[in-house]
Amino acid sequence: MFGTYNVWQHHITPGKQKCEGDSPITPAQLGGEGMLGEIFHVLSLDHLSPLQAHKRHPEGVDGCLDTPLRSQYNRLDCSYETRCALTECQIGRMQHFFADLKPSFERFPDGQGGFTMARPACQPVEDDMVIPAGAVINWSGNRELRSGVVVQAGSRLSITCEIGLPAGAQILVEPGGELIVDGARLYTPCPDAPWAGITVAGRLSIQPGSVLENAKRIQSVADGQINAQNSRFDNCGFGAALFICGQDGNVCE
């Protein structure tokens, strides 16, 4: 990072790049691009070989098996003018870095347009996360969310891990959307308040071995469909017309 800042400060134009040639951007732009790249390295991302300068990973050539070779769009590649995207694995590595390693420089929205080091009180601090129409997403790594979730029409979200939701947050499955809870655990890390639960106008499938804890209400609306088998519901509420407890091997405590 210091070297990148030095390039910007003294208006140094680097010579031959290891990528495709000289950088087509100005020293000031290079400073920003280079600094962003160094931040990605701090967050555990690396370049593909032969550009892999920082660490030899046990998987693939950069620790991710879905990084395209010579992509004009990937942020860790060399197409300076067009690179703008990260792969699912690269995003997952950064998610793991924050969710599991909990670095000391992690920041949270303070509700006033800024950020704070203090972990917020048990409430949503960001807009609902949207699974957009047409998307097929699988969450397989444990995480604590900062908001609720909306599964839009024509999309599917599968959860096979532990997901923590802030108090008051809900998962909304819109008409035509699908949520699959497959051996997962949905809970809130907040000790004194429940999360809002799941409202289903589309389809919810709760597969065997799943555990839902402290959900204020699990309910179907309109033509929503809920199917649950051999799962456990701890301290959960249900919609008036929803009969889950004691049915199909489900246990409610």
C-alpha positions in Angstrom: 0.0 0.0 0.0 2.8 2.4 0.8 4.4 1.8 -2.6 1.1 2.5 -4.3 0.7 5.7 -2.4 4.3 6.7 -3.4 3.4 6.1 -7.1 0.5 8.5 -6.8 2.3 11.1 -4.7 5.3 11.5 -7.0 3.4 10.9 -10.3 5.5 8.0 -11.2 4.4 6.0 -14.2 5.3 2.4 -13.9 7.2 0.7 -16.6 6.3 -2.6 -18.2 3.4 -4.4 -16.4 3.3 -8.1 -15.8 -0.1 -8.1 -17.5 -0.6 -7.1 -21.1 1.6 -4.0 -21.4 1.9 -0.5 -19.9 -1.0 0.7 -17.8 -3.4 2.7 -19.9 -4.5 4.8 -17.0 -3.0 7.9 -15.4 -0.8 7.8 -12.3 -3.6 9.2 -10.1 -6.0 6.5 -11.4 -3.3 3.9 -11.0 -3.0 5.0 -7.4 -6.7 4.4 -6.8 -6.7 1.1 -8.8 -3.5 -0.1 -7.1 -4.7 0.8 -3.6 -8.0 -1.0 -4.2 -6.0 -4.1 -5.3 -3.9 -4.0 -2.2 -7.1 -3.8 -0.1 -8.4 -6.9 -1.8 -5.1 -8.6 -0.9 -5.7 -7.7 2.8 -9.1 -9.3 2.4 -7.4 -12.6 1.3 -7.8 -12.3 -2.5 -4.9 -12.9 -4.9 -4.1 -12.8 -8.6 -4.1 -15.8 -10.9 -0.6 -17.3 -11.7 1.7 -16.1 -13.1 0.6 -12.9 -11.5 0.2 -14.5 -8.1 2.8 -12.6 -6.2 1.7 -13.0 -2.6 0.8 -16.5 -1.6 0.7 -20.0 -3.1 -2.7 -21.4 -2.3 -3.6 -25.1 -1.9 -6.6 -24.8 -4.2 -6.4 -23.8 -7.8 -4.0 -20.9 -8.5 -5.5 -18.2 -6.4 -7.5 -20.2 -3.8 -10.7 -20.1 -6.0 -11.7 -22.6 -8.6 -14.1 -20.2 -10.4 -11.7 -17.4 -11.3 -11.5 -17.0 -15.1 -8.1 -16.8 -16.8 -7.5 -13.5 -18.6 -11.0 -12.1 -17.9 -11.5 -8.6 -19.0 -14.0 -8.1 -16.1 -12.4 -9.8 -13.1 -11.1 -7.3 -10.5 -7.9 -9.2 -9.9 -7.0 -9.5 -13.6 -5.3 -7.0 -15.8 -7.9 -5.3 -17.9 -7.6 -1.9 -16.2 -10.3 -0.2 -18.1 -13.1 -2.8 -17.9 -12.5 -4.9 -14.8 -15.3 -4.5 -12.4 -16.5 -7.9 -11.0 -15.6 -10.6 -8.5 -16.5 -14.3 -8.6 -18.7 -16.1 -6.1 -15.6 -17.7 -4.5 -13.8 -14.4 -4.2 -16.8 -12.8 -2.5 -17.1 -15.9 -0.3 -13.4 -15.5 0.8 -14.1 -12.0 1.9 -17.3 -13.0 3.6 -15.3 -15.6 5.5 -12.7 -13.0 6.4 -15.2 -10.8 8.1 -17.8 -13.3 9.4 -15.4 -15.9 10.8 -12.0 -14.1 11.4 -13.7 -10.9 12.6 -10.8 -8.5 11.9 -10.4 -5.6 14.2 -11.0 -3.0 11.5 -14.5 -4.2 10.7 -17.0 -1.3 10.7 -20.8 -1.1 11.0 -23.3 1.5 9.7 -24.1 4.0 12.5 -27.5 4.9 11.1 -26.4 8.5 10.4 -24.6 7.9 7.1 -21.3 7.0 8.7 -19.6 3.9 10.3 -18.6 2.8 13.7 -16.4 0.1 15.3 -19.2 -0.7 17.8 -21.3 -3.7 16.7 -24.9 -2.3 16.4 -27.7 -3.2 18.8 -29.8 -6.1 17.8 -31.7 -4.5 14.9 -31.3 -4.4 11.1 -28.8 -1.7 10.0 -29.0 -2.2 6.2 -31.7 -2.5 3.6 -33.1 -6.0 3.0 -30.9 -8.2 1.0 -32.6 -9.0 -2.3 -32.3 -12.3 -4.2 -33.2 -11.0 -7.6 -35.5 -12.6 -10.2 -33.8 -15.4 -12.0 -31.0 -15.9 -9.5 -30.3 -19.4 -8.0 -28.2 -18.9 -4.9 -26.8 -21.4 -2.3 -25.6 -20.2 1.0 -23.3 -22.9 2.4 -21.1 -20.8 4.7 -22.2 -19.6 8.2 -22.9 -15.9 8.4 -24.7 -13.3 10.5 -26.8 -10.9 8.4 -27.3 -7.2 9.0 -30.8 -7.1 7.4 -33.7 -9.2 6.3 -33.9 -11.1 3.0 -36.3 -10.8 0.1 -36.6 -13.8 -2.3 -38.1 -12.3 -5.5 -40.3 -14.0 -8.0 -38.5 -16.5 -10.2 -35.5 -16.8 -7.8 -34.4 -19.6 -5.5 -32.3 -19.3 -2.3 -31.0 -22.5 -0.7 -29.6 -22.4 2.8 -27.4 -25.3 4.0 -25.6 -23.5 6.9 -26.2 -21.4 10.0 -27.7 -18.0 9.3 -28.1 -15.4 12.1 -30.6 -12.6 11.6 -31.0 -9.4 13.6 -34.0 -9.0 15.8 -37.0 -7.8 13.8 -35.6 -8.9 10.5 -37.7 -11.2 8.3 -37.3 -13.4 5.3 -40.0 -12.6 2.7 -40.6 -15.1 -0.1 -42.5 -13.3 -2.9 -45.0 -15.1 -5.2 -43.0 -17.2 -7.6 -39.9 -17.2 -5.3 -38.6 -20.3 -3.5 -36.7 -20.7 -0.2 -35.1 -24.1 0.7 -33.8 -24.6 4.2 -31.8 -27.8 3.9 -30.4 -29.0 7.2 -29.7 -25.4 8.1 -30.1 -23.4 11.3 -31.9 -20.1 11.3 -31.6 -18.1 14.5 -30.9 -14.6 16.0 -27.8 -13.8 18.0 -29.9 -11.3 19.9 -30.6 -12.7 23.4 -33.7 -10.7 24.3 -35.7 -10.3 21.1 -36.9 -12.7 18.3 -36.3 -12.2 14.6 -39.6 -11.6 12.7 -39.7 -15.0 11.0 -40.6 -16.1 7.4 -43.5 -14.8 5.4 -44.2 -17.0 2.4 -46.2 -15.9 -0.7 -44.2 -18.3 -2.9 -42.8 -21.6 -1.7 -40.8 -22.7 1.4 -39.3 -26.1 1.8 -37.8 -27.0 5.2 -35.8 -30.2 4.8 -35.0 -32.8 7.4 -32.5 -31.8 10.1 -33.2 -28.1 9.9 -33.5 -26.0 13.0 -35.4 -22.7 13.3 -35.0 -20.7 16.5 -36.8 -17.7 18.0 -38.8 -16.8 14.9 -41.8 -14.6 15.8 -44.0 -16.0 13.1 -43.7 -18.5 10.2 -46.7 -18.0 8.0 -48.0 -18.3 4.5 -50.0 -15.6 2.8 -52.0 -15.5 -0.5 -51.2 -18.8 -2.3 -47.9 -19.4 -0.4 -46.9 -23.0 0.2 -44.9 -24.3 3.2 -43.6 -27.9 3.5 -41.6 -29.0 6.5 -40.3 -32.5 7.4 -38.3 -33.9 10.3 -37.2 -30.4 11.5 -37.1 -28.7 14.9 -38.7 -25.4 15.8 -37.6 -23.8 19.0 -39.6 -20.9 20.5 -41.3 -20.2 17.1 -44.7 -18.8 16.3 -46.9 -19.9 13.4 -49.6 -18.5 11.3 -53.2 -19.4 12.3 -53.7 -21.9 9.4 -50.2 -23.4 9.5 -50.0 -26.9 11.2 -46.4 -27.9 11.5 -45.9 -29.1 15.0 -46.2 -32.8 15.4 -46.7 -33.3 11.7 -44.3 -35.1 9.3 -41.7 -35.7 12.1 -41.5 -32.0 13.1 -40.8 -31.1 16.7 -41.8 -27.8 18.4 -40.3 -26.8 21.7 
